[in-house]
Amino acid sequence: MPGDPMLDFLVQFLSRLAVMLPVILLLVAVLWLIFNRRRLAAGAPSFNPSNMRTWSIRFALIDGAVFAIVFALVSALMADNQLSAGVAGALAAIVAIGAMPRLAVHYPWLSK
């Protein structure tokens, strides 16, 4: 008796997201604190989407969460092999690094 494909997809997506999201958010927070100590100072530069050093911790965490969600979604949609991991990582990076900073320009509440 075959299982429900939608339920299988949901289980795959949520299980991948449950593993990846906390790890990525922790890594983003630690790296942000290491590389952006000057951002906490009074004379911090304003937000520049093309310069990650000017990103706020809030935006960096949102960007990391978007990466994890897109990666989990694409990898759950594709067959489970090495190629799918590479494709999922590439697409997630394109969305997180390419699209999210551009969205932050149009929606300033993302970058505060």
N, CA, C and O atoms as CSV, one atom per row, in Angstrom:
chain,resi,resn,atom,element,x,y,z
A,1,MET,N,N,0.847,-1.180,0.000
A,1,MET,CA,C,0.000,0.000,0.000
A,1,MET,C,C,0.893,1.244,0.000
A,1,MET,O,O,1.567,1.513,0.994
A,2,PRO,N,N,0.906,2.001,-1.091
A,2,PRO,CA,C,1.768,3.183,-1.183
A,2,PRO,C,C,1.285,4.295,-0.253
A,2,PRO,O,O,0.093,4.433,0.022
A,3,GLY,N,N,2.265,5.092,0.227
A,3,GLY,CA,C,1.943,6.212,1.100
A,3,GLY,C,C,1.495,7.418,0.303
A,3,GLY,O,O,1.593,7.446,-0.923
A,4,ASP,N,N,1.015,8.389,1.002
A,4,ASP,CA,C,0.569,9.640,0.388
A,4,ASP,C,C,1.804,10.455,-0.011
A,4,ASP,O,O,2.624,10.768,0.852
A,5,PRO,N,N,1.961,10.809,-1.292
A,5,PRO,CA,C,3.153,11.543,-1.721
A,5,PRO,C,C,3.270,12.924,-1.075
A,5,PRO,O,O,4.375,13.390,-0.797
A,6,MET,N,N,2.138,13.572,-0.838
A,6,MET,CA,C,2.193,14.896,-0.221
A,6,MET,C,C,2.664,14.804,1.226
A,6,MET,O,O,3.425,15.651,1.693
A,7,LEU,N,N,2.214,13.785,1.921
A,7,LEU,CA,C,2.648,13.577,3.300
A,7,LEU,C,C,4.128,13.228,3.346
A,7,LEU,O,O,4.850,13.687,4.231
A,8,ASP,N,N,4.580,12.418,2.396
A,8,ASP,CA,C,5.998,12.070,2.321
A,8,ASP,C,C,6.847,13.309,2.069
A,8,ASP,O,O,7.895,13.490,2.688
A,9,PHE,N,N,6.386,14.164,1.152
A,9,PHE,CA,C,7.106,15.414,0.878
A,9,PHE,C,C,7.151,16.297,2.123
A,9,PHE,O,O,8.197,16.861,2.445
A,10,LEU,N,N,6.035,16.420,2.818
A,10,LEU,CA,C,5.982,17.250,4.018
A,10,LEU,C,C,6.931,16.729,5.099
A,10,LEU,O,O,7.616,17.511,5.759
A,11,VAL,N,N,6.967,15.424,5.276
A,11,VAL,CA,C,7.876,14.830,6.262
A,11,VAL,C,C,9.328,15.085,5.865
A,11,VAL,O,O,10.147,15.440,6.713
A,12,GLN,N,N,9.654,14.907,4.588
A,12,GLN,CA,C,11.016,15.165,4.115
A,12,GLN,C,C,11.404,16.630,4.319
A,12,GLN,O,O,12.490,16.926,4.819
A,13,PHE,N,N,10.524,17.529,3.935
A,13,PHE,CA,C,10.803,18.961,4.065
A,13,PHE,C,C,10.987,19.357,5.528
A,13,PHE,O,O,11.967,20.019,5.869
A,14,LEU,N,N,10.073,18.966,6.377
A,14,LEU,CA,C,10.158,19.354,7.792
A,14,LEU,C,C,11.335,18.711,8.502
A,14,LEU,O,O,11.941,19.333,9.375
A,15,SER,N,N,11.668,17.485,8.149
A,15,SER,CA,C,12.815,16.847,8.798
A,15,SER,C,C,14.118,17.509,8.377
A,15,SER,O,O,15.012,17.692,9.203
A,16,ARG,N,N,14.238,17.866,7.119
A,16,ARG,CA,C,15.446,18.564,6.663
A,16,ARG,C,C,15.531,19.962,7.272
A,16,ARG,O,O,16.605,20.412,7.670
A,17,LEU,N,N,14.401,20.633,7.339
A,17,LEU,CA,C,14.380,21.973,7.914
A,17,LEU,C,C,14.676,21.947,9.414
A,17,LEU,O,O,15.360,22.832,9.927
A,18,ALA,N,N,14.169,20.947,10.109
A,18,ALA,CA,C,14.398,20.840,11.552
A,18,ALA,C,C,15.876,20.640,11.877
A,18,ALA,O,O,16.344,21.072,12.930
A,19,VAL,N,N,16.600,19.996,10.992
A,19,VAL,CA,C,18.028,19.791,11.214
A,19,VAL,C,C,18.823,21.023,10.795
A,19,VAL,O,O,19.732,21.445,11.509
A,20,MET,N,N,18.490,21.598,9.651
A,20,MET,CA,C,19.292,22.674,9.085
A,20,MET,C,C,19.071,24.036,9.717
A,20,MET,O,O,20.029,24.775,9.944
A,21,LEU,N,N,17.826,24.376,10.005
A,21,LEU,CA,C,17.523,25.736,10.450
A,21,LEU,C,C,18.267,26.140,11.725
A,21,LEU,O,O,18.886,27.204,11.740
A,22,PRO,N,N,18.235,25.343,12.790
A,22,PRO,CA,C,18.970,25.770,13.989
A,22,PRO,C,C,20.476,25.874,13.761
A,22,PRO,O,O,21.126,26.779,14.286
A,23,VAL,N,N,21.025,24.957,12.985
A,23,VAL,CA,C,22.469,24.979,12.730
A,23,VAL,C,C,22.849,26.224,11.940
A,23,VAL,O,O,23.824,26.899,12.269
A,24,ILE,N,N,22.087,26.526,10.909
A,24,ILE,CA,C,22.402,27.696,10.074
A,24,ILE,C,C,22.219,28.988,10.870
A,24,ILE,O,O,23.051,29.890,10.774
A,25,LEU,N,N,21.153,29.091,11.648
A,25,LEU,CA,C,20.934,30.321,12.421
A,25,LEU,C,C,22.028,30.519,13.468
A,25,LEU,O,O,22.476,31.645,13.686
A,26,LEU,N,N,22.455,29.454,14.110
A,26,LEU,CA,C,23.546,29.558,15.084
A,26,LEU,C,C,24.840,29.972,14.397
A,26,LEU,O,O,25.562,30.832,14.902
A,27,LEU,N,N,25.137,29.371,13.258
A,27,LEU,CA,C,26.338,29.712,12.506
A,27,LEU,C,C,26.301,31.164,12.027
A,27,LEU,O,O,27.308,31.869,12.106
A,28,VAL,N,N,25.161,31.607,11.539
A,28,VAL,CA,C,25.024,33.000,11.083
A,28,VAL,C,C,25.255,33.968,12.246
A,28,VAL,O,O,25.964,34.963,12.099
A,29,ALA,N,N,24.660,33.673,13.391
A,29,ALA,CA,C,24.816,34.568,14.552
A,29,ALA,C,C,26.268,34.632,15.016
A,29,ALA,O,O,26.777,35.714,15.311
A,30,VAL,N,N,26.933,33.490,15.082
A,30,VAL,CA,C,28.333,33.472,15.520
A,30,VAL,C,C,29.221,34.203,14.526
A,30,VAL,O,O,30.058,35.014,14.922
A,31,LEU,N,N,29.047,33.928,13.250
A,31,LEU,CA,C,29.859,34.614,12.240
A,31,LEU,C,C,29.578,36.108,12.202
A,31,LEU,O,O,30.496,36.903,12.005
A,32,TRP,N,N,28.325,36.500,12.389
A,32,TRP,CA,C,28.003,37.923,12.406
A,32,TRP,C,C,28.708,38.607,13.578
A,32,TRP,O,O,29.261,39.695,13.426
A,33,LEU,N,N,28.684,37.969,14.737
A,33,LEU,CA,C,29.352,38.557,15.905
A,33,LEU,C,C,30.864,38.620,15.716
A,33,LEU,O,O,31.501,39.573,16.165
A,34,ILE,N,N,31.441,37.632,15.065
A,34,ILE,CA,C,32.883,37.641,14.832
A,34,ILE,C,C,33.285,38.746,13.862
A,34,ILE,O,O,34.244,39.476,14.112
A,35,PHE,N,N,32.561,38.867,12.769
A,35,PHE,CA,C,32.979,39.787,11.705
A,35,PHE,C,C,32.357,41.177,11.774
A,35,PHE,O,O,32.768,42.056,11.017
A,36,ASN,N,N,31.394,41.409,12.642
A,36,ASN,CA,C,30.721,42.704,12.669
A,36,ASN,C,C,30.757,43.365,14.040
A,36,ASN,O,O,29.762,43.943,14.478
A,37,ARG,N,N,31.857,43.284,14.697
A,37,ARG,CA,C,31.973,43.949,16.002
A,37,ARG,C,C,31.829,45.459,15.866
A,37,ARG,O,O,31.281,46.123,16.747
A,38,ARG,N,N,32.328,45.995,14.750
A,38,ARG,CA,C,32.214,47.447,14.538
A,38,ARG,C,C,30.776,47.885,14.327
A,38,ARG,O,O,30.441,49.042,14.579
A,39,ARG,N,N,29.927,46.985,13.871
A,39,ARG,CA,C,28.514,47.304,13.633
A,39,ARG,C,C,27.823,47.675,14.935
A,39,ARG,O,O,26.870,48.453,14.928
A,40,LEU,N,N,28.288,47.131,16.045
A,40,LEU,CA,C,27.692,47.428,17.341
A,40,LEU,C,C,28.108,48.808,17.850
A,40,LEU,O,O,27.501,49.325,18.788
A,41,ALA,N,N,29.123,49.404,17.253
A,41,ALA,CA,C,29.596,50.727,17.669
A,41,ALA,C,C,28.638,51.807,17.184
A,41,ALA,O,O,27.764,51.549,16.356
A,42,ALA,N,N,28.809,53.010,17.705
A,42,ALA,CA,C,27.901,54.120,17.396
A,42,ALA,C,C,27.993,54.553,15.933
A,42,ALA,O,O,26.971,54.909,15.346
A,43,GLY,N,N,29.157,54.534,15.335
A,43,GLY,CA,C,29.336,55.026,13.972
A,43,GLY,C,C,29.234,53.939,12.928
A,43,GLY,O,O,29.994,53.948,11.960
A,44,ALA,N,N,28.328,53.015,13.093
A,44,ALA,CA,C,28.201,51.895,12.169
A,44,ALA,C,C,27.729,52.389,10.802
A,44,ALA,O,O,26.898,53.295,10.725
A,45,PRO,N,N,28.255,51.797,9.714
A,45,PRO,CA,C,27.820,52.201,8.374
A,45,PRO,C,C,26.366,51.804,8.126
A,45,PRO,O,O,25.842,50.876,8.742
A,46,SER,N,N,25.731,52.529,7.212
A,46,SER,CA,C,24.333,52.219,6.906
A,46,SER,C,C,24.245,50.956,6.042
A,46,SER,O,O,25.241,50.498,5.482
A,47,PHE,N,N,23.050,50.416,5.949
A,47,PHE,CA,C,22.819,49.157,5.226
A,47,PHE,C,C,23.154,49.307,3.759
A,47,PHE,O,O,22.702,50.237,3.091
A,48,ASN,N,N,23.955,48.377,3.269
A,48,ASN,CA,C,24.294,48.292,1.857
A,48,ASN,C,C,24.077,46.841,1.446
A,48,ASN,O,O,24.788,45.963,1.934
A,49,PRO,N,N,23.114,46.558,0.561
A,49,PRO,CA,C,22.801,45.173,0.235
A,49,PRO,C,C,23.964,44.391,-0.371
A,49,PRO,O,O,24.011,43.168,-0.240
A,50,SER,N,N,24.887,45.058,-1.020
A,50,SER,CA,C,26.002,44.349,-1.647
A,50,SER,C,C,27.181,44.129,-0.703
A,50,SER,O,O,28.144,43.457,-1.069
A,51,ASN,N,N,27.118,44.689,0.511
A,51,ASN,CA,C,28.202,44.539,1.485
A,51,ASN,C,C,27.655,43.840,2.726
A,51,ASN,O,O,26.939,44.450,3.521
A,52,MET,N,N,27.988,42.577,2.890
A,52,MET,CA,C,27.453,41.796,4.012
A,52,MET,C,C,27.878,42.351,5.370
A,52,MET,O,O,27.210,42.109,6.376
A,53,ARG,N,N,28.982,43.090,5.404
A,53,ARG,CA,C,29.444,43.633,6.683
A,53,ARG,C,C,28.539,44.740,7.212
A,53,ARG,O,O,28.648,45.120,8.378
A,54,THR,N,N,27.655,45.259,6.378
A,54,THR,CA,C,26.737,46.301,6.834
A,54,THR,C,C,25.366,45.745,7.193
A,54,THR,O,O,24.483,46.496,7.607
A,55,TRP,N,N,25.179,44.441,7.040
A,55,TRP,CA,C,23.880,43.839,7.348
A,55,TRP,C,C,23.660,43.796,8.847
A,55,TRP,O,O,24.589,43.533,9.611
A,56,SER,N,N,22.446,44.052,9.261
A,56,SER,CA,C,22.096,43.925,10.676
A,56,SER,C,C,21.983,42.447,11.036
A,56,SER,O,O,21.831,41.599,10.156
A,57,ILE,N,N,22.057,42.142,12.328
A,57,ILE,CA,C,21.925,40.753,12.762
A,57,ILE,C,C,20.546,40.212,12.386
A,57,ILE,O,O,20.406,39.039,12.041
A,58,ARG,N,N,19.548,41.059,12.455
A,58,ARG,CA,C,18.183,40.646,12.102
A,58,ARG,C,C,18.106,40.219,10.645
A,58,ARG,O,O,17.542,39.172,10.330
A,59,PHE,N,N,18.672,41.029,9.758
A,59,PHE,CA,C,18.631,40.691,8.338
A,59,PHE,C,C,19.473,39.458,8.044
A,59,PHE,O,O,19.077,38.624,7.230
A,60,ALA,N,N,20.617,39.328,8.687
A,60,ALA,CA,C,21.460,38.148,8.475
A,60,ALA,C,C,20.732,36.875,8.902
A,60,ALA,O,O,20.836,35.849,8.229
A,61,LEU,N,N,19.998,36.929,10.014
A,61,LEU,CA,C,19.247,35.766,10.464
A,61,LEU,C,C,18.077,35.456,9.523
A,61,LEU,O,O,17.796,34.291,9.241
A,62,ILE,N,N,17.403,36.496,9.044
A,62,ILE,CA,C,16.323,36.282,8.071
A,62,ILE,C,C,16.886,35.652,6.800
A,62,ILE,O,O,16.287,34.734,6.239
A,63,ASP,N,N,18.027,36.143,6.352
A,63,ASP,CA,C,18.662,35.615,5.151
A,63,ASP,C,C,19.080,34.163,5.349
A,63,ASP,O,O,18.916,33.341,4.447
A,64,GLY,N,N,19.613,33.846,6.511
A,64,GLY,CA,C,19.971,32.459,6.817
A,64,GLY,C,C,18.760,31.547,6.864
A,64,GLY,O,O,18.817,30.406,6.406
A,65,ALA,N,N,17.657,32.049,7.421
A,65,ALA,CA,C,16.421,31.255,7.472
A,65,ALA,C,C,15.880,31.012,6.068
A,65,ALA,O,O,15.410,29.914,5.769
A,66,VAL,N,N,15.940,32.015,5.210
A,66,VAL,CA,C,15.491,31.845,3.821
A,66,VAL,C,C,16.359,30.805,3.113
A,66,VAL,O,O,15.847,29.969,2.369
A,67,PHE,N,N,17.665,30.857,3.343
A,67,PHE,CA,C,18.554,29.858,2.754
A,67,PHE,C,C,18.156,28.450,3.192
A,67,PHE,O,O,18.049,27.542,2.368
A,68,ALA,N,N,17.939,28.276,4.494
A,68,ALA,CA,C,17.583,26.946,5.015
A,68,ALA,C,C,16.250,26.463,4.457
A,68,ALA,O,O,16.114,25.289,4.111
A,69,ILE,N,N,15.273,27.345,4.366
A,69,ILE,CA,C,13.956,26.963,3.860
A,69,ILE,C,C,14.029,26.563,2.389
A,69,ILE,O,O,13.468,25.541,1.995
A,70,VAL,N,N,14.717,27.361,1.579
A,70,VAL,CA,C,14.831,27.057,0.146
A,70,VAL,C,C,15.623,25.766,-0.049
A,70,VAL,O,O,15.255,24.938,-0.882
A,71,PHE,N,N,16.701,25.586,0.706
A,71,PHE,CA,C,17.491,24.366,0.586
A,71,PHE,C,C,16.664,23.139,0.944
A,71,PHE,O,O,16.687,22.143,0.221
A,72,ALA,N,N,15.935,23.202,2.055
A,72,ALA,CA,C,15.111,22.066,2.472
A,72,ALA,C,C,14.010,21.789,1.459
A,72,ALA,O,O,13.710,20.630,1.171
A,73,LEU,N,N,13.409,22.832,0.919
A,73,LEU,CA,C,12.335,22.671,-0.057
A,73,LEU,C,C,12.833,22.020,-1.341
A,73,LEU,O,O,12.238,21.055,-1.821
A,74,VAL,N,N,13.916,22.541,-1.895
A,74,VAL,CA,C,14.435,22.015,-3.157
A,74,VAL,C,C,14.975,20.599,-2.969
A,74,VAL,O,O,14.757,19.737,-3.820
A,75,SER,N,N,15.675,20.353,-1.865
A,75,SER,CA,C,16.220,19.010,-1.664
A,75,SER,C,C,15.119,17.993,-1.386
A,75,SER,O,O,15.288,16.813,-1.696
A,76,ALA,N,N,14.001,18.417,-0.812
A,76,ALA,CA,C,12.878,17.497,-0.614
A,76,ALA,C,C,12.148,17.222,-1.925
A,76,ALA,O,O,11.562,16.153,-2.097
A,77,LEU,N,N,12.181,18.171,-2.838
A,77,LEU,CA,C,11.519,17.979,-4.137
A,77,LEU,C,C,12.312,17.066,-5.072
A,77,LEU,O,O,11.736,16.358,-5.898
A,78,MET,N,N,13.634,17.090,-4.933
A,78,MET,CA,C,14.479,16.321,-5.840
A,78,MET,C,C,14.789,14.948,-5.255
A,78,MET,O,O,14.569,14.697,-4.071
A,79,ALA,N,N,15.300,14.072,-6.103
A,79,ALA,CA,C,15.741,12.753,-5.638
A,79,ALA,C,C,16.914,12.921,-4.685
A,79,ALA,O,O,17.645,13.909,-4.765
A,80,ASP,N,N,17.097,11.975,-3.798
A,80,ASP,CA,C,18.127,12.071,-2.773
A,80,ASP,C,C,19.464,11.553,-3.307
A,80,ASP,O,O,19.743,10.355,-3.257
A,81,ASN,N,N,20.294,12.484,-3.823
A,81,ASN,CA,C,21.633,12.120,-4.291
A,81,ASN,C,C,22.545,13.336,-4.181
A,81,ASN,O,O,22.115,14.405,-3.747
A,82,GLN,N,N,23.800,13.170,-4.575
A,82,GLN,CA,C,24.767,14.263,-4.451
A,82,GLN,C,C,24.440,15.429,-5.370
A,82,GLN,O,O,24.656,16.583,-5.000
A,83,LEU,N,N,23.931,15.152,-6.541
A,83,LEU,CA,C,23.575,16.218,-7.471
A,83,LEU,C,C,22.466,17.099,-6.893
A,83,LEU,O,O,22.511,18.322,-7.023
A,84,SER,N,N,21.479,16.480,-6.261
A,84,SER,CA,C,20.376,17.265,-5.714
A,84,SER,C,C,20.846,18.170,-4.581
A,84,SER,O,O,20.323,19.271,-4.415
A,85,ALA,N,N,21.820,17.722,-3.803
A,85,ALA,CA,C,22.358,18.573,-2.736
A,85,ALA,C,C,23.074,19.789,-3.324
A,85,ALA,O,O,22.955,20.896,-2.798
A,86,GLY,N,N,23.806,19.585,-4.400
A,86,GLY,CA,C,24.487,20.704,-5.054
A,86,GLY,C,C,23.517,21.686,-5.681
A,86,GLY,O,O,23.685,22.900,-5.565
A,87,VAL,N,N,22.508,21.157,-6.343
A,87,VAL,CA,C,21.501,22.010,-6.978
A,87,VAL,C,C,20.719,22.777,-5.908
A,87,VAL,O,O,20.474,23.975,-6.048
A,88,ALA,N,N,20.335,22.085,-4.852
A,88,ALA,CA,C,19.589,22.747,-3.776
A,88,ALA,C,C,20.426,23.829,-3.117
A,88,ALA,O,O,19.911,24.908,-2.822
A,89,GLY,N,N,21.699,23.568,-2.882
A,89,GLY,CA,C,22.579,24.574,-2.290
A,89,GLY,C,C,22.772,25.781,-3.188
A,89,GLY,O,O,22.783,26.921,-2.724
A,90,ALA,N,N,22.924,25.518,-4.481
A,90,ALA,CA,C,23.110,26.619,-5.426
A,90,ALA,C,C,21.855,27.489,-5.518
A,90,ALA,O,O,21.945,28.717,-5.486
A,91,LEU,N,N,20.698,26.858,-5.632
A,91,LEU,CA,C,19.455,27.633,-5.716
A,91,LEU,C,C,19.186,28.401,-4.420
A,91,LEU,O,O,18.726,29.542,-4.456
A,92,ALA,N,N,19.472,27.777,-3.285
A,92,ALA,CA,C,19.281,28.460,-2.011
A,92,ALA,C,C,20.224,29.655,-1.888
A,92,ALA,O,O,19.830,30.702,-1.375
A,93,ALA,N,N,21.456,29.508,-2.349
A,93,ALA,CA,C,22.401,30.618,-2.306
A,93,ALA,C,C,21.984,31.746,-3.242
A,93,ALA,O,O,22.127,32.921,-2.902
A,94,ILE,N,N,21.473,31.398,-4.410
A,94,ILE,CA,C,21.014,32.420,-5.351
A,94,ILE,C,C,19.877,33.230,-4.735
A,94,ILE,O,O,19.850,34.455,-4.845
A,95,VAL,N,N,18.949,32.547,-4.091
A,95,VAL,CA,C,17.822,33.259,-3.471
A,95,VAL,C,C,18.299,34.077,-2.279
A,95,VAL,O,O,17.941,35.247,-2.148
A,96,ALA,N,N,19.106,33.470,-1.407
A,96,ALA,CA,C,19.517,34.155,-0.181
A,96,ALA,C,C,20.487,35.309,-0.452
A,96,ALA,O,O,20.342,36.387,0.125
A,97,ILE,N,N,21.453,35.095,-1.306
A,97,ILE,CA,C,22.466,36.126,-1.548
A,97,ILE,C,C,22.066,37.049,-2.694
A,97,ILE,O,O,22.466,38.213,-2.712
A,98,GLY,N,N,21.291,36.557,-3.643
A,98,GLY,CA,C,20.920,37.373,-4.792
A,98,GLY,C,C,19.622,38.127,-4.633
A,98,GLY,O,O,19.549,39.318,-4.938
A,99,ALA,N,N,18.597,37.445,-4.157
A,99,ALA,CA,C,17.269,38.064,-4.115
A,99,ALA,C,C,16.970,38.786,-2.801
A,99,ALA,O,O,16.361,39.856,-2.814
A,100,MET,N,N,17.381,38.230,-1.693
A,100,MET,CA,C,17.033,38.829,-0.397
A,100,MET,C,C,17.589,40.247,-0.214
A,100,MET,O,O,16.847,41.114,0.246
A,101,PRO,N,N,18.855,40.527,-0.549
A,101,PRO,CA,C,19.332,41.910,-0.418
A,101,PRO,C,C,18.557,42.887,-1.301
A,101,PRO,O,O,18.344,44.036,-0.916
A,102,ARG,N,N,18.142,42.440,-2.468
A,102,ARG,CA,C,17.347,43.317,-3.340
A,102,ARG,C,C,15.963,43.568,-2.765
A,102,ARG,O,O,15.415,44.661,-2.906
A,103,LEU,N,N,15.397,42.551,-2.114
A,103,LEU,CA,C,14.117,42.747,-1.428
A,103,LEU,C,C,14.266,43.720,-0.270
A,103,LEU,O,O,13.365,44.512,0.004
A,104,ALA,N,N,15.401,43.660,0.407
A,104,ALA,CA,C,15.631,44.553,1.544
A,104,ALA,C,C,15.707,46.014,1.117
A,104,ALA,O,O,15.392,46.909,1.901
A,105,VAL,N,N,16.121,46.255,-0.114
A,105,VAL,CA,C,16.144,47.633,-0.625
A,105,VAL,C,C,14.717,48.154,-0.782
A,105,VAL,O,O,14.434,49.313,-0.477
A,106,HIS,N,N,13.822,47.289,-1.260
A,106,HIS,CA,C,12.434,47.703,-1.478
A,106,HIS,C,C,11.597,47.658,-0.205
A,106,HIS,O,O,10.615,48.390,-0.081
A,107,TYR,N,N,11.977,46.811,0.732
A,107,TYR,CA,C,11.266,46.677,2.009
A,107,TYR,C,C,12.253,46.950,3.141
A,107,TYR,O,O,12.858,46.017,3.669
A,108,PRO,N,N,12.424,48.213,3.519
A,108,PRO,CA,C,13.451,48.579,4.495
A,108,PRO,C,C,13.287,47.934,5.870
A,108,PRO,O,O,14.266,47.832,6.609
A,109,TRP,N,N,12.073,47.491,6.240
A,109,TRP,CA,C,11.890,46.871,7.531
A,109,TRP,C,C,12.675,45.561,7.654
A,109,TRP,O,O,12.947,45.105,8.764
A,110,LEU,N,N,13.034,44.965,6.533
A,110,LEU,CA,C,13.838,43.738,6.578
A,110,LEU,C,C,15.249,44.006,7.081
A,110,LEU,O,O,15.832,43.162,7.762
A,111,SER,N,N,15.795,45.147,6.761
A,111,SER,CA,C,17.214,45.416,7.033
A,111,SER,C,C,17.452,46.198,8.317
A,111,SER,O,O,18.593,46.578,8.583
A,112,LYS,N,N,16.453,46.450,9.105
A,112,LYS,CA,C,16.653,47.220,10.335
A,112,LYS,C,C,17.032,46.342,11.480
A,112,LYS,O,O,17.238,46.830,12.591
